[in-house]
């Protein structure tokens, strides 16, 4: 019966796909998932607004993935986590489609409410630079900023740091549960502010990257002119759990720690 339901979901999705061969689509989803003590996905809960056909396809894909079983007091226990995945639909000239569901990360749910607010005071002095922040996500879902530092040592740096810290505190978080009980996690992020000649503010933000983040490098195409991190930057990142690689001209994606580690998370491909 379950296989029939999946097939029906895939067929409904096929009917809902665009008719033109040029329509290539890619979407990111965050899916609540129960992972058993064996590391198997046993239940999925898509975000609100996700259609039933897409939810069925994502459920089918996630049940193929495996995680290293989480441990508590020396025994394997179930976990409720949030898995980030992408669904890419690629049409061909014959009117058929290839669906690829790819693993991105797992961990607590991080709902981004807004970007940091660049204040009039910061604009007045053209404050720019990088801010790195680390925080602890408590079991009750409250975030506590542990440390923030900036490449700008003056007043501008203090304004940028406050903007990033305030933005992180505005975001909403849902912890993972381990054996039915919520557990704390740790968060790391980095943001760079730039002001151009017309006083337009731009930001390089990697908060959209995988939340589980170790290895922590992410490439940002729009940040090619960004200066490499200093030795102080690298030392700070090493102290706070970031893995420092050789590509020092790249910025960092954030991380939220997870009680799980992926084991088998190969992309799942379907042909319609």
Secondary structure, DSSP 8 states (H G I E B T S, - for coil): -HHHHHHHHHHHHHHHS-SSTT--EEEEEEEEEEE-TTSBEEEEE--TT--HHHHHHHHHHHTT-EEE-EEETTEEE-EEEEEEEEEEEEE-TTS-EEEEEEEEEEESEEE--------HHHHHTT--EEEEEEEEE-TTS-EEEEEEEES--SHHHHHHHHHHHHHHHHSEEE--EETTEE--EEEEEEEEEEE-TT--EEEEE-TTS-TT-SS-EE--GGGTT-----HHHHHHHHHTT----S-TTSEE--EE--S-EEEE---EEEE-
